[in-house]
Amino acid sequence: MEGISAIPGYPHLKGQDAQYLINALKAYKNKERTGGMAQVMQPMAMMLNDQDMANLAAYYSQLK
């Protein structure tokens, strides 16, 4: 869980802005993001509550 994607073309999470990550997760959860990885991300995001999203965002944003 170092935040570096192992799959080419998938985004790195390491060092991303925390609010950007929260907004992205909420958009997946609310099915507002429908392109690209949405089929993978929507079910994952639906399992997260607001605190889970904040915790994940805080973790990945602090990685250098």
Backbone as XML, in Angstrom:
<?xml version="1.0"?>
<chain id="A" units="angstrom">
  <residue number="1" name="MET">
    <atom name="N" x="0.826" y="-1.187" z="0.000"/>
    <atom name="CA" x="0.000" y="0.000" z="0.000"/>
    <atom name="C" x="0.870" y="1.251" z="0.000"/>
  </residue>
  <residue number="2" name="GLU">
    <atom name="N" x="1.747" y="1.316" z="-0.967"/>
    <atom name="CA" x="2.642" y="2.465" z="-1.069"/>
    <atom name="C" x="2.070" y="3.572" z="-1.939"/>
  </residue>
  <residue number="3" name="GLY">
    <atom name="N" x="0.914" y="3.338" z="-2.535"/>
    <atom name="CA" x="0.279" y="4.368" z="-3.334"/>
    <atom name="C" x="0.765" y="4.464" z="-4.766"/>
  </residue>
  <residue number="4" name="ILE">
    <atom name="N" x="1.587" y="3.498" z="-5.193"/>
    <atom name="CA" x="2.090" y="3.475" z="-6.565"/>
    <atom name="C" x="1.362" y="2.358" z="-7.309"/>
  </residue>
  <residue number="5" name="SER">
    <atom name="N" x="0.700" y="2.718" z="-8.387"/>
    <atom name="CA" x="-0.055" y="1.740" z="-9.157"/>
    <atom name="C" x="0.877" y="0.722" z="-9.804"/>
  </residue>
  <residue number="6" name="ALA">
    <atom name="N" x="0.491" y="-0.539" z="-9.717"/>
    <atom name="CA" x="1.249" y="-1.606" z="-10.365"/>
    <atom name="C" x="0.781" y="-1.820" z="-11.803"/>
  </residue>
  <residue number="7" name="ILE">
    <atom name="N" x="-0.323" y="-1.180" z="-12.161"/>
    <atom name="CA" x="-0.914" y="-1.363" z="-13.485"/>
    <atom name="C" x="-0.732" y="-0.083" z="-14.298"/>
  </residue>
  <residue number="8" name="PRO">
    <atom name="N" x="-0.060" y="-0.176" z="-15.443"/>
    <atom name="CA" x="0.128" y="1.018" z="-16.278"/>
    <atom name="C" x="-1.214" y="1.669" z="-16.634"/>
  </residue>
  <residue number="9" name="GLY">
    <atom name="N" x="-1.245" y="2.978" z="-16.579"/>
    <atom name="CA" x="-2.462" y="3.704" z="-16.903"/>
    <atom name="C" x="-3.368" y="3.963" z="-15.718"/>
  </residue>
  <residue number="10" name="TYR">
    <atom name="N" x="-3.130" y="3.276" z="-14.616"/>
    <atom name="CA" x="-3.914" y="3.516" z="-13.406"/>
    <atom name="C" x="-3.195" y="4.583" z="-12.591"/>
  </residue>
  <residue number="11" name="PRO">
    <atom name="N" x="-3.930" y="5.471" z="-11.944"/>
    <atom name="CA" x="-3.287" y="6.594" z="-11.251"/>
    <atom name="C" x="-2.571" y="6.179" z="-9.970"/>
  </residue>
  <residue number="12" name="HIS">
    <atom name="N" x="-1.503" y="6.892" z="-9.677"/>
    <atom name="CA" x="-0.822" y="6.743" z="-8.393"/>
    <atom name="C" x="-1.609" y="7.543" z="-7.361"/>
  </residue>
  <residue number="13" name="LEU">
    <atom name="N" x="-1.751" y="7.014" z="-6.168"/>
    <atom name="CA" x="-2.449" y="7.723" z="-5.100"/>
    <atom name="C" x="-1.477" y="8.459" z="-4.188"/>
  </residue>
  <residue number="14" name="LYS">
    <atom name="N" x="-0.252" y="8.026" z="-4.200"/>
    <atom name="CA" x="0.796" y="8.611" z="-3.365"/>
    <atom name="C" x="0.899" y="10.117" z="-3.588"/>
  </residue>
  <residue number="15" name="GLY">
    <atom name="N" x="0.767" y="10.884" z="-2.499"/>
    <atom name="CA" x="0.950" y="12.320" z="-2.565"/>
    <atom name="C" x="-0.203" y="13.109" z="-3.170"/>
  </residue>
  <residue number="16" name="GLN">
    <atom name="N" x="-1.289" y="12.434" z="-3.523"/>
    <atom name="CA" x="-2.448" y="13.155" z="-4.070"/>
    <atom name="C" x="-3.053" y="14.052" z="-2.990"/>
  </residue>
  <residue number="17" name="ASP">
    <atom name="N" x="-3.687" y="15.126" z="-3.404"/>
    <atom name="CA" x="-4.376" y="16.022" z="-2.482"/>
    <atom name="C" x="-5.512" y="15.269" z="-1.782"/>
  </residue>
  <residue number="18" name="ALA">
    <atom name="N" x="-5.585" y="15.396" z="-0.458"/>
    <atom name="CA" x="-6.578" y="14.661" z="0.324"/>
    <atom name="C" x="-8.004" y="14.987" z="-0.118"/>
  </residue>
  <residue number="19" name="GLN">
    <atom name="N" x="-8.300" y="16.252" z="-0.326"/>
    <atom name="CA" x="-9.666" y="16.622" z="-0.710"/>
    <atom name="C" x="-10.018" y="16.083" z="-2.092"/>
  </residue>
  <residue number="20" name="TYR">
    <atom name="N" x="-9.044" y="16.049" z="-2.984"/>
    <atom name="CA" x="-9.269" y="15.458" z="-4.308"/>
    <atom name="C" x="-9.656" y="13.982" z="-4.162"/>
  </residue>
  <residue number="21" name="LEU">
    <atom name="N" x="-8.940" y="13.252" z="-3.314"/>
    <atom name="CA" x="-9.231" y="11.831" z="-3.121"/>
    <atom name="C" x="-10.614" y="11.630" z="-2.516"/>
  </residue>
  <residue number="22" name="ILE">
    <atom name="N" x="-10.966" y="12.444" z="-1.531"/>
    <atom name="CA" x="-12.293" y="12.346" z="-0.920"/>
    <atom name="C" x="-13.369" y="12.622" z="-1.966"/>
  </residue>
  <residue number="23" name="ASN">
    <atom name="N" x="-13.190" y="13.673" z="-2.732"/>
    <atom name="CA" x="-14.172" y="14.014" z="-3.770"/>
    <atom name="C" x="-14.305" y="12.899" z="-4.799"/>
  </residue>
  <residue number="24" name="ALA">
    <atom name="N" x="-13.181" y="12.307" z="-5.178"/>
    <atom name="CA" x="-13.211" y="11.215" z="-6.157"/>
    <atom name="C" x="-13.949" y="10.005" z="-5.594"/>
  </residue>
  <residue number="25" name="LEU">
    <atom name="N" x="-13.658" y="9.639" z="-4.353"/>
    <atom name="CA" x="-14.334" y="8.493" z="-3.739"/>
    <atom name="C" x="-15.835" y="8.741" z="-3.609"/>
  </residue>
  <residue number="26" name="LYS">
    <atom name="N" x="-16.209" y="9.942" z="-3.211"/>
    <atom name="CA" x="-17.635" y="10.267" z="-3.102"/>
    <atom name="C" x="-18.311" y="10.225" z="-4.468"/>
  </residue>
  <residue number="27" name="ALA">
    <atom name="N" x="-17.621" y="10.703" z="-5.485"/>
    <atom name="CA" x="-18.185" y="10.675" z="-6.837"/>
    <atom name="C" x="-18.389" y="9.236" z="-7.313"/>
  </residue>
  <residue number="28" name="TYR">
    <atom name="N" x="-17.449" y="8.356" z="-7.013"/>
    <atom name="CA" x="-17.637" y="6.943" z="-7.360"/>
    <atom name="C" x="-18.805" y="6.359" z="-6.576"/>
  </residue>
  <residue number="29" name="LYS">
    <atom name="N" x="-18.852" y="6.644" z="-5.290"/>
    <atom name="CA" x="-19.916" y="6.104" z="-4.441"/>
    <atom name="C" x="-21.293" y="6.558" z="-4.919"/>
  </residue>
  <residue number="30" name="ASN">
    <atom name="N" x="-21.395" y="7.811" z="-5.340"/>
    <atom name="CA" x="-22.668" y="8.371" z="-5.799"/>
    <atom name="C" x="-22.929" y="8.123" z="-7.285"/>
  </residue>
  <residue number="31" name="LYS">
    <atom name="N" x="-22.057" y="7.333" z="-7.905"/>
    <atom name="CA" x="-22.158" y="6.983" z="-9.329"/>
    <atom name="C" x="-22.137" y="8.210" z="-10.234"/>
  </residue>
  <residue number="32" name="GLU">
    <atom name="N" x="-21.390" y="9.229" z="-9.807"/>
    <atom name="CA" x="-21.214" y="10.432" z="-10.614"/>
    <atom name="C" x="-20.023" y="10.290" z="-11.554"/>
  </residue>
  <residue number="33" name="ARG">
    <atom name="N" x="-19.123" y="9.385" z="-11.237"/>
    <atom name="CA" x="-18.006" y="9.060" z="-12.134"/>
    <atom name="C" x="-18.358" y="7.747" z="-12.801"/>
  </residue>
  <residue number="34" name="THR">
    <atom name="N" x="-18.380" y="7.764" z="-14.127"/>
    <atom name="CA" x="-18.833" y="6.574" z="-14.845"/>
    <atom name="C" x="-17.827" y="6.048" z="-15.851"/>
  </residue>
  <residue number="35" name="GLY">
    <atom name="N" x="-16.765" y="6.781" z="-16.104"/>
    <atom name="CA" x="-15.802" y="6.351" z="-17.108"/>
    <atom name="C" x="-14.673" y="5.531" z="-16.521"/>
  </residue>
  <residue number="36" name="GLY">
    <atom name="N" x="-13.857" y="5.013" z="-17.400"/>
    <atom name="CA" x="-12.625" y="4.342" z="-17.002"/>
    <atom name="C" x="-12.803" y="3.242" z="-15.978"/>
  </residue>
  <residue number="37" name="MET">
    <atom name="N" x="-12.335" y="3.491" z="-14.781"/>
    <atom name="CA" x="-12.316" y="2.482" z="-13.726"/>
    <atom name="C" x="-13.583" y="2.447" z="-12.882"/>
  </residue>
  <residue number="38" name="ALA">
    <atom name="N" x="-14.631" y="3.121" z="-13.298"/>
    <atom name="CA" x="-15.841" y="3.228" z="-12.485"/>
    <atom name="C" x="-16.416" y="1.866" z="-12.108"/>
  </residue>
  <residue number="39" name="GLN">
    <atom name="N" x="-16.366" y="0.907" z="-13.019"/>
    <atom name="CA" x="-16.924" y="-0.413" z="-12.714"/>
    <atom name="C" x="-16.184" y="-1.092" z="-11.571"/>
  </residue>
  <residue number="40" name="VAL">
    <atom name="N" x="-14.925" y="-0.773" z="-11.410"/>
    <atom name="CA" x="-14.136" y="-1.333" z="-10.309"/>
    <atom name="C" x="-14.302" y="-0.480" z="-9.057"/>
  </residue>
  <residue number="41" name="MET">
    <atom name="N" x="-14.238" y="0.826" z="-9.226"/>
    <atom name="CA" x="-14.214" y="1.738" z="-8.086"/>
    <atom name="C" x="-15.570" y="1.933" z="-7.410"/>
  </residue>
  <residue number="42" name="GLN">
    <atom name="N" x="-16.657" y="1.922" z="-8.160"/>
    <atom name="CA" x="-17.965" y="2.162" z="-7.549"/>
    <atom name="C" x="-18.297" y="1.164" z="-6.446"/>
  </residue>
  <residue number="43" name="PRO">
    <atom name="N" x="-18.183" y="-0.142" z="-6.673"/>
    <atom name="CA" x="-18.493" y="-1.082" z="-5.591"/>
    <atom name="C" x="-17.559" y="-0.926" z="-4.384"/>
  </residue>
  <residue number="44" name="MET">
    <atom name="N" x="-16.299" y="-0.607" z="-4.644"/>
    <atom name="CA" x="-15.354" y="-0.423" z="-3.540"/>
    <atom name="C" x="-15.729" y="0.811" z="-2.722"/>
  </residue>
  <residue number="45" name="ALA">
    <atom name="N" x="-16.020" y="1.912" z="-3.410"/>
    <atom name="CA" x="-16.363" y="3.163" z="-2.729"/>
    <atom name="C" x="-17.680" y="3.046" z="-1.971"/>
  </residue>
  <residue number="46" name="MET">
    <atom name="N" x="-18.592" y="2.237" z="-2.472"/>
    <atom name="CA" x="-19.888" y="2.090" z="-1.804"/>
    <atom name="C" x="-19.749" y="1.444" z="-0.430"/>
  </residue>
  <residue number="47" name="MET">
    <atom name="N" x="-18.665" y="0.743" z="-0.197"/>
    <atom name="CA" x="-18.433" y="0.113" z="1.108"/>
    <atom name="C" x="-17.833" y="1.079" z="2.125"/>
  </residue>
  <residue number="48" name="LEU">
    <atom name="N" x="-17.437" y="2.270" z="1.681"/>
    <atom name="CA" x="-16.757" y="3.221" z="2.556"/>
    <atom name="C" x="-17.724" y="4.251" z="3.122"/>
  </residue>
  <residue number="49" name="ASN">
    <atom name="N" x="-17.539" y="4.572" z="4.413"/>
    <atom name="CA" x="-18.282" y="5.697" z="4.978"/>
    <atom name="C" x="-17.389" y="6.935" z="4.914"/>
  </residue>
  <residue number="50" name="ASP">
    <atom name="N" x="-17.911" y="8.069" z="5.351"/>
    <atom name="CA" x="-17.153" y="9.320" z="5.257"/>
    <atom name="C" x="-15.833" y="9.258" z="6.019"/>
  </residue>
  <residue number="51" name="GLN">
    <atom name="N" x="-15.836" y="8.613" z="7.180"/>
    <atom name="CA" x="-14.600" y="8.517" z="7.966"/>
    <atom name="C" x="-13.578" y="7.631" z="7.264"/>
  </residue>
  <residue number="52" name="ASP">
    <atom name="N" x="-14.031" y="6.536" z="6.669"/>
    <atom name="CA" x="-13.123" y="5.678" z="5.901"/>
    <atom name="C" x="-12.458" y="6.471" z="4.779"/>
  </residue>
  <residue number="53" name="MET">
    <atom name="N" x="-13.251" y="7.263" z="4.065"/>
    <atom name="CA" x="-12.719" y="8.063" z="2.964"/>
    <atom name="C" x="-11.699" y="9.076" z="3.470"/>
  </residue>
  <residue number="54" name="ALA">
    <atom name="N" x="-12.016" y="9.725" z="4.576"/>
    <atom name="CA" x="-11.089" y="10.701" z="5.152"/>
    <atom name="C" x="-9.794" y="10.028" z="5.583"/>
  </residue>
  <residue number="55" name="ASN">
    <atom name="N" x="-9.898" y="8.844" z="6.175"/>
    <atom name="CA" x="-8.704" y="8.115" z="6.613"/>
    <atom name="C" x="-7.834" y="7.706" z="5.428"/>
  </residue>
  <residue number="56" name="LEU">
    <atom name="N" x="-8.451" y="7.174" z="4.391"/>
    <atom name="CA" x="-7.696" y="6.788" z="3.194"/>
    <atom name="C" x="-7.028" y="7.998" z="2.554"/>
  </residue>
  <residue number="57" name="ALA">
    <atom name="N" x="-7.775" y="9.084" z="2.440"/>
    <atom name="CA" x="-7.236" y="10.300" z="1.829"/>
    <atom name="C" x="-6.067" y="10.845" z="2.638"/>
  </residue>
  <residue number="58" name="ALA">
    <atom name="N" x="-6.195" y="10.836" z="3.951"/>
    <atom name="CA" x="-5.110" y="11.331" z="4.809"/>
    <atom name="C" x="-3.869" y="10.461" z="4.646"/>
  </residue>
  <residue number="59" name="TYR">
    <atom name="N" x="-4.059" y="9.155" z="4.592"/>
    <atom name="CA" x="-2.924" y="8.239" z="4.452"/>
    <atom name="C" x="-2.192" y="8.472" z="3.132"/>
  </residue>
  <residue number="60" name="TYR">
    <atom name="N" x="-2.920" y="8.416" z="2.028"/>
    <atom name="CA" x="-2.264" y="8.530" z="0.724"/>
    <atom name="C" x="-1.694" y="9.922" z="0.467"/>
  </residue>
  <residue number="61" name="SER">
    <atom name="N" x="-2.332" y="10.947" z="0.987"/>
    <atom name="CA" x="-1.835" y="12.303" z="0.745"/>
    <atom name="C" x="-0.523" y="12.581" z="1.472"/>
  </residue>
  <residue number="62" name="GLN">
    <atom name="N" x="-0.269" y="11.881" z="2.574"/>
    <atom name="CA" x="0.966" y="12.138" z="3.318"/>
    <atom name="C" x="2.154" y="11.323" z="2.816"/>
  </residue>
  <residue number="63" name="LEU">
    <atom name="N" x="1.919" y="10.371" z="1.930"/>
    <atom name="CA" x="3.030" y="9.590" z="1.386"/>
    <atom name="C" x="3.887" y="10.460" z="0.475"/>
  </residue>
  <residue number="64" name="LYS">
    <atom name="N" x="5.178" y="10.343" z="0.629"/>
    <atom name="CA" x="6.109" y="11.152" z="-0.189"/>
    <atom name="C" x="6.893" y="10.266" z="-1.125"/>
  </residue>
</chain>
